[in-house]
Amino acid sequence: MTEYGKLTEPATIRFERLLPGPIELVWEFLTDSEKRGHWLASGPMEPRVGGTAALTYDNVNLSPNKVPPPEKYKDRGHHTSHHTITRFEPPRFLSMTWGDANNPSEVNFELTPQGDRVRLILIHRRLPRTSMLSVGPGWHTHLDLLGDAMNQRTPAAFWPRFMQLEEHYLKNIIPPEAGGSR
């Protein structure tokens, strides 16, 4: 299993991770504001289809090693995004809208037990081409932080890792018409 996202369709990127179980604990890291705040964003989530989620990002503070965002991402240092839950099946499936309220993309989290571990599959669909270069390394970095949180490791600083991954995604993952150089 590679940790890099993979384009499965022109507007869809898929990630897969194997995390420590049990599945209920991984589910908590997706749905509980405090646990989610260790790897992605804190904020309330209504646990039902049609419910809302308000995710407040603070990427600089996801690690004790605080590094500010690079200039081109300075507006993403601390912000809140609003989402609608489109599928809620504890503890196996969570789906929500993402991004532009008028033309949202969709993020799916699917959990499957594998012995004492849990396979997480994250699929981001209907992703605008203009967002692909930040979404690929963004999810990758956040999922690395999820692995750190679940394994009780000190997480690396978000922005240096993101920038390193942005270069890889630009050269190897994102198609040329979306900004890549393959």
C-alpha positions in Angstrom: 0.0 0.0 0.0 1.4 3.4 -1.0 0.6 6.4 1.3 0.5 8.7 -1.7 -2.9 9.6 -3.1 -3.9 8.2 -6.4 -6.1 9.7 -9.0 -8.8 7.2 -9.8 -10.7 9.5 -12.1 -9.9 13.0 -13.4 -11.6 14.7 -10.4 -11.1 12.0 -7.8 -8.2 11.3 -5.5 -8.0 8.2 -3.2 -5.9 7.6 -0.1 -5.5 4.5 2.0 -4.0 4.0 5.4 -3.8 1.1 7.9 -4.3 2.5 11.4 -4.3 1.0 14.9 -7.8 -0.3 16.0 -10.3 -0.8 17.2 -12.6 0.7 14.5 -14.6 2.6 17.2 -11.5 4.5 18.1 -10.7 5.5 14.5 -14.4 6.6 14.1 -13.9 8.8 17.1 -10.9 10.5 15.5 -13.2 11.3 12.5 -16.2 12.5 14.4 -15.1 13.8 17.9 -14.1 17.4 17.8 -11.3 17.1 20.3 -9.7 14.0 18.7 -10.2 15.3 15.1 -8.5 18.6 16.3 -5.3 16.6 16.7 -4.9 15.8 13.1 -7.4 17.8 10.9 -9.7 20.4 12.4 -11.8 20.7 15.5 -15.5 21.8 15.5 -19.0 20.5 16.0 -20.5 17.8 13.9 -24.1 16.8 13.9 -24.1 13.0 13.8 -26.7 12.4 11.1 -27.4 12.7 7.4 -28.2 16.3 6.7 -26.3 17.4 9.8 -23.7 20.1 9.6 -20.0 20.1 10.5 -18.0 23.3 11.1 -14.3 22.5 10.9 -11.9 25.0 12.3 -8.4 24.6 10.9 -5.3 25.6 12.8 -2.5 23.7 11.0 0.3 25.6 12.7 -0.8 24.2 16.1 -1.2 20.5 15.0 2.4 20.0 16.2 4.5 21.3 19.0 6.9 22.3 16.2 5.2 25.4 15.0 6.0 26.6 11.5 3.9 29.3 9.9 2.3 28.7 6.5 4.3 29.8 3.4 3.2 33.1 1.9 1.0 31.5 -0.8 -1.0 29.7 1.9 -1.1 32.4 4.6 -4.9 32.6 4.3 -5.2 29.0 5.3 -3.4 29.4 8.7 -6.6 29.5 10.7 -10.1 29.3 9.2 -13.4 27.5 9.5 -15.1 25.6 6.7 -18.8 24.4 6.7 -19.9 21.0 5.5 -23.1 18.9 5.3 -23.1 15.2 6.3 -24.3 13.1 3.3 -23.8 9.7 4.8 -23.4 8.7 8.4 -23.1 5.0 9.3 -21.1 4.5 12.5 -18.5 3.2 12.8 -17.9 2.4 9.1 -18.8 5.3 6.8 -18.8 9.1 6.9 -19.4 11.3 3.9 -19.7 15.1 3.7 -19.7 18.0 1.3 -16.4 19.9 0.9 -15.5 23.3 -0.4 -17.6 25.6 -2.5 -21.2 25.7 -1.1 -22.6 26.2 -4.6 -20.7 23.4 -6.3 -19.2 21.2 -3.5 -16.9 18.3 -3.8 -17.5 15.3 -1.6 -15.2 13.5 0.9 -15.8 9.9 1.9 -14.2 8.0 4.8 -14.6 4.3 4.8 -13.4 2.1 7.7 -12.9 -1.7 7.6 -11.4 -3.8 10.4 -8.4 -5.8 9.5 -7.4 -7.9 12.5 -6.3 -5.5 15.2 -5.9 -2.7 12.7 -8.4 -0.6 10.6 -8.1 0.2 6.9 -9.2 3.8 6.2 -10.0 4.7 2.7 -10.5 8.4 2.0 -12.0 9.4 -1.4 -12.4 13.0 -2.4 -14.7 13.3 -5.4 -15.8 16.1 -7.8 -12.6 17.9 -7.0 -12.1 21.1 -9.0 -8.8 21.0 -11.0 -7.8 24.3 -9.4 -7.8 22.6 -6.0 -6.1 19.4 -6.8 -2.5 20.6 -6.1 -3.4 21.7 -2.5 -5.9 18.9 -1.7 -3.5 16.0 -2.5 -0.7 17.1 -0.2 -3.2 18.5 2.3 -5.0 15.2 2.8 -1.7 13.3 2.7 -0.3 15.5 5.5 -3.4 15.4 7.6 -3.6 11.6 7.3 0.1 11.4 8.4 -0.9 13.4 11.4 -3.8 11.1 12.1 -1.4 8.2 12.1 0.9 10.1 14.5 -2.1 10.8 16.8 -3.4 7.3 16.8 0.1 5.9 17.4 0.8 8.5 20.1 3.8 9.9 18.3 4.8 13.6 18.3 3.6 15.0 15.0 5.9 16.8 12.6 5.1 20.4 11.7 2.3 20.6 9.1 3.7 23.1 6.6 7.2 21.8 5.9 5.7 18.3 5.3 2.9 19.8 3.1 5.4 21.8 1.0 7.6 18.7 0.5 4.5 16.7 -0.6 3.2 19.5 -2.8 6.4 19.1 -4.9 5.9 15.3 -5.2 2.2 15.7 -6.1 3.0 18.3 -8.7 5.6 16.1 -10.4 4.0 12.6 -9.9 0.3 12.6 -9.1 -1.5 15.7 -10.5 -2.2 15.5 -14.2 -0.5 18.2 -16.4 -3.7 20.1 -17.2 -4.2 20.6 -13.4 -0.8 21.9 -12.8 1.4 18.8 -12.8 4.4 18.1 -15.1 4.2 14.5 -16.1 
